[in-house]
């Protein structure tokens, strides 16, 4: 699910022109979807104290060190999530390679970020 100005929307239903929530530093801001993509690839499941995210191995998530590819995360690393409208941090419990499946991604305008399943990610 992608956090949009109108509420959460399944990523496969996002289309160019949609207004979504993004983040710039610690601030929650709005951005516009420029394009959408989908492809079949190996999936990775990131499990944290706050939930899970199924993504590609190379999708960048916000950490204390900046944006880090999902495949480079390890248990006990902390990733940024949205909690009560603010940035918060949650510890990674596991990172597992999974099966091949279809992934969806969106390209946004500045600040080129979005919120997927409450995880703060770069597009």
Wavefront OBJ file of the C-alpha trace (Angstrom):
o trace
v 0.000 0.000 0.000
v 1.179 3.499 -0.850
v 0.220 6.402 1.403
v -1.680 8.905 -0.741
v -3.330 12.187 0.141
v -6.689 10.394 -0.207
v -5.675 7.377 1.925
v -3.741 4.164 1.314
v -3.846 2.809 -2.254
v -2.537 -0.554 -3.536
v 0.644 0.220 -5.470
v -0.654 -1.584 -8.561
v -3.544 0.938 -8.704
v -1.337 4.056 -8.541
v -1.261 6.072 -11.776
v 0.567 9.146 -13.071
v -0.883 12.337 -11.636
v -1.897 10.765 -8.301
v -0.966 12.819 -5.230
v 0.919 10.790 -2.649
v 2.609 11.396 0.675
v 6.376 11.687 0.655
v 9.000 12.881 3.102
v 11.740 15.454 3.057
v 14.021 15.168 6.064
v 11.649 14.736 8.989
v 8.741 16.462 7.248
v 5.763 14.751 5.660
v 5.074 16.404 2.283
v 3.040 15.772 -0.862
v 4.392 14.654 -4.218
v 2.971 13.756 -7.621
v 3.404 10.379 -9.320
v 5.185 10.828 -12.661
v 5.258 7.223 -13.880
v 4.655 3.637 -12.783
v 6.552 0.443 -13.555
v 6.095 -3.267 -13.035
v 8.317 -6.240 -13.756
v 8.909 -9.822 -12.759
v 11.920 -10.258 -10.478
v 13.216 -12.025 -7.380
v 11.435 -10.734 -4.286
v 12.910 -10.045 -0.875
v 10.885 -9.933 2.347
v 12.018 -7.483 5.001
v 10.532 -8.257 8.427
v 10.729 -5.644 11.182
v 9.225 -5.026 14.598
v 6.541 -2.931 12.851
v 5.619 -5.218 9.968
v 6.955 -6.477 6.678
v 7.720 -5.186 3.215
v 8.041 -7.294 0.067
v 10.415 -5.514 -2.301
v 13.279 -5.950 -4.732
v 16.745 -6.571 -3.351
v 17.946 -3.196 -4.632
v 15.075 -0.951 -3.503
v 16.455 1.817 -1.215
v 14.985 2.239 2.274
v 15.794 5.061 4.668
v 18.183 4.070 7.487
v 20.286 6.026 9.983
v 23.070 5.945 7.361
v 20.880 7.282 4.554
v 19.227 5.222 1.841
v 20.325 1.573 1.835
v 19.407 -1.207 -0.604
v 17.142 -3.788 1.010
v 19.638 -6.614 0.322
v 22.299 -4.824 2.401
v 20.141 -4.638 5.530
v 20.871 -6.975 8.431
v 19.025 -7.913 11.628
v 19.224 -5.093 14.197
v 19.652 -2.396 11.505
v 17.015 0.319 11.872
v 14.794 1.533 9.044
v 12.438 4.500 8.967
v 8.671 4.033 9.134
v 5.693 6.330 9.367
v 4.035 6.252 12.792
v 1.240 8.654 13.756
v 2.172 10.965 10.877
v 5.832 11.206 11.915
v 9.078 9.454 11.080
v 9.975 6.700 13.511
v 12.520 3.869 13.529
v 12.067 0.113 13.686
v 14.593 -2.725 13.923
v 15.024 -5.275 11.168
v 14.325 -8.820 12.357
v 15.112 -10.663 9.119
v 15.769 -10.222 5.416
v 14.826 -13.231 3.294
v 15.028 -13.942 -0.410
v 11.807 -15.327 -1.679
v 10.184 -16.335 -4.895
v 9.996 -14.576 -8.223
v 6.989 -12.304 -8.564
v 5.734 -9.052 -9.996
v 6.908 -5.870 -8.297
v 5.566 -2.382 -8.799
v 7.466 0.862 -8.481
v 6.571 4.489 -8.920
v 8.544 7.504 -10.027
v 7.633 10.671 -8.178
v 8.470 14.333 -8.382
v 10.631 15.963 -5.717
v 11.611 14.860 -3.122
v 11.614 11.494 -4.993
v 10.401 9.514 -1.984
v 7.211 7.723 -1.005
v 5.740 5.629 1.781
v 5.091 1.928 1.098
v 3.418 -0.147 3.836
v 4.534 2.627 6.225
v 8.209 2.216 5.198
v 10.009 5.352 3.987
v 11.563 4.527 0.610
v 13.244 6.269 -2.322
v 11.862 5.851 -5.827
l 1 2 3 4 5 6 7 8 9 10 11 12 13 14 15 16 17 18 19 20 21 22 23 24 25 26 27 28 29 30 31 32 33 34 35 36 37 38 39 40 41 42 43 44 45 46 47 48 49 50 51 52 53 54 55 56 57 58 59 60 61 62 63 64 65 66 67 68 69 70 71 72 73 74 75 76 77 78 79 80 81 82 83 84 85 86 87 88 89 90 91 92 93 94 95 96 97 98 99 100 101 102 103 104 105 106 107 108 109 110 111 112 113 114 115 116 117 118 119 120 121 122 123
